[in-house]
Amino acid sequence: MTILWSLDPHVGETYRLALGGEAEVMTQAPRILKAVDESANHQLVVIAPDIGVDSACELAERLRVEHQEVGVLLLRQRLDVNVMAHALRSGIREVVQSDDHTALADAVRRSEQLTAQLAGEGAGRGEGETRARIITVFSAKGGVGKTTVSTNVAAHLAASGKRTLLVDLDLMFGDVAITLQLLPSGTVSDLVAMRGHLDKSGLDSVVATHEETGLDVVAPSSDPADADRVPSDVIAELLRTARVHYDYVIVDTPPAFTEHVLTALDVSDLTLLIATLDIPAVKNLRIAMNTLDTLGASRDSRVIVLNRSGMKVGLADDEVATALKQEPAISIPNSLAVPTAANRGVPLVMENPRDPSTVAIRELADQEIRARFGDPVHTNGRKTSRLRRSRV
């Protein structure tokens, strides 16, 4: 049964054909949440134009957390880019012009297909299995080593036997594939054609596997112009699908709060914020942290990583901590082995296991990621699974 949220109790007849039959009109959000809680038959909520955007997004956020399988469509009298971006970040599947009943019927069909897919995938997972943890690696400044951290953390997790996917979200200039010497047969851009019905086979069609570690990678197109052709909801669908089939999803990002990055941050369980020992990087990271605060992101789900620590450039590690008003959780020492491994197309954690940078990256992956989420970690024959307290 479809729920139609509107202040007009008689609006159901207007959209009856587009919605494929009868819709239950409800005028209050609490009643909708209660109805969804009490019955699995409610799988779609369509929000009429007379409901405010903020109220609509608030309901969508609640449903995304508590009932991921329930689709939410938003009707607007006029399509606005800012409204659409806000809606998609909140978990609304599509925004449709209210007088375009054909588009609404198509959106309903796509939502029903996605709901069926999510229900089937959820039933296919064994009892007690958890969904993948999504970790986004971000810095507001380029050149600080985001891709190095992303690829090596992901490679270590994969080599440890964890089903790991690395998503290169720098859709214009991503370097993950070349860093790992991969030649992907499919890219993120190919997912656009699967929009609204992406499944495991579709995801597999764009995945390239790093043979040495077993790490799966989704890379961007080699044509930077293709970046503009990838809607943010495709990224949301990619991460949503990957969450069902992996233990960890690592997301490498460009140095900007793009719509794609905001989408990833919105669904992430943990954000690794990268800084180096230079004033511009620290300043930009401080701004990024303030921006995340403004967006309402949880401070408990952030880890600051100081990369290339120990370089004698006039700025000390403790000065960075003072500037950020937070101690870095991990300091990765500067090492010439890092560019050497990158140029060879081999992850540092595999190329040079004893290098101090490798040791720090393994600690980041094992303690700040795996142990944080209660994932048992084997260390020198001992199995540990302690939960670390957030350092924020």
Beta strands, then each sheet from edge to edge (+ up, - down):
strand 1: 2-5
strand 2: 23-26
strand 3: 44-47
strand 4: 71-76
strand 5: 94-97
strand 6: 133-138
strand 7: 164-168
strand 8: 207-210
strand 9: 215-218
strand 10: 248-252
strand 11: 270-275
strand 12: 302-309
strand 13: 330-333
strand 14: 377-379
strand 15: 382-384
sheet 1: 2+ 1+ 3+ 4+ 5+
sheet 2: 8+ 9- 7- 10- 6- 11- 12- 13-
sheet 3: 14+ 15-
end
